[in-house]
Amino acid sequence: MKQSDIREWLSENGTGELSYREIFEHAPAGYVVCRDDGQILMANREFYRMTGGEKKARASLTGYVAEKDHGELFSLLKKAECGTAASAISFLSAGKRQSIPVAVTASSIVGAAGLNKDKCILCILTDMETFAARYEEIAHENLCDAMTGLFNRRFYTQFLKQYDEKSGMPFSVMVLDLNGLKMINDSLGHQFGDKAIIGVADALKKYAGPGYQLARIGGDEIVGLFPETGPDEVQKYMERVEREVASHKLGGLTLSFSWGMAVKRKEEEGLNVTIHAAEDAMYSQKVIRSTQQKSETVDIVLKTLFQKSPRFHNHCRNVSVMAAEFGRYLGYDEKGLQNLQQLGYLHDIGMASMSGEVLDKNVPLKRAERLEVKRHPEVGYRILYSAPELRNKALSILYHHENWDGSGYPYHISGDRIPEEAMIIHIVDTYDRARFGYLGVEGKPQESVLADIRNQSGKKFSPRIAEAFEKWMRVKAAERDEHIQFP
């Protein structure tokens, strides 16, 4: 707020003197106006709260100052006559009569309104103990991770700068990384991923010994610093943490993490070298553990999607069965048919991050919802690519909404650049969605759906695949003795 704004506010809220007096009275610091001999002319509530005293007319400031600091007080007031001065003075807290350290800033005010044109001095008092406690609280907040309560990267960086290589040996270091967090975030949402990180952090804090320093330095990376602690103690600690984390499920998913440890035993061994060695040990363990974790996560993601929307479960089963049957008509071998069947079941796994309300909508989607839905091929690709045994299916999932003429998404590739498996899933997926309804679009009669597919040949679909699909539908109709109107 500008000074002119303050003056305007004061003028609208009574006379200037009374308004200024109210500001003076409610200031968050102790305010005292006195003469150069210490006689108090005015003092606000905070001053009396700090000192625990009672308001007395024209009492002396010396009555609130420890006797040993009277000289310092008069020296401060003398200096203030020539400008502004500051000092630390012990004030007495009435009742307990114990002294409290107070920072005092004093400044001369000559001929102030309402003060009989006396030469007066304004003193501003700050309780140093309260200030120090609040400063320490703020400093602690600045060094702590708000989400987990562990220390943050700033603390970690400061620790490394201030660390004395000669102290705290043996000095053990632990580096931890949550398994499958990116997949969890992509598929189940960041809120789910945050809960996973918090769960691990809570277990670390629960069993932490005195002197353990735990810092979250990245999204899911946590470092433990253990001065004067050997590897056996850290090993037992981490085993207890692992058991604690594994005993709880989050949305059906058993959480796990990979961790590594290294120990600094000599002065000449740099702590940074020890940290890097712990990181290497962690990554070695992660390679072993991540495959099992990611496979389990894929199952949980699918389960989550199907629980949100049974309609989606039916859709994915339909696409899975139809893709394999159509593949058999096209001449695929058993391995290829199994691949198509799995692709059909997994093709919409990227939808898991959508809400059940959107997935089961019976009215057309809003623009923002449509844009979110269009992310699902990329999300599905990341999920499958991170699971080694499913990586070979990731590209077909990524491209299963690309169109023959390049008008699809997410990358607008066209023609034979689109894998044939992706084109098969695309046409079967389109048929099932159009036939039985999907994301707010009502289902259509079979003849109408097939006519739409025929019209989209060479545009949305490969002409060869579209022609084969129609012929296959003729064969299916004949086998069931159904009457379908074909041209």
Beta strands, then each sheet from edge to edge (+ up, - down):
strand 1: 30-34
strand 2: 40-43
strand 3: 84-93
strand 4: 98-110
strand 5: 119-127
strand 6: 171-178
strand 7: 213-216
strand 8: 221-226
strand 9: 249-250
strand 10: 253-254
strand 11: 257-264
sheet 1: 2+ 1- 5+ 4- 3+
sheet 2: 7+ 8- 6+ 11-
sheet 3: 9+ 10-
end
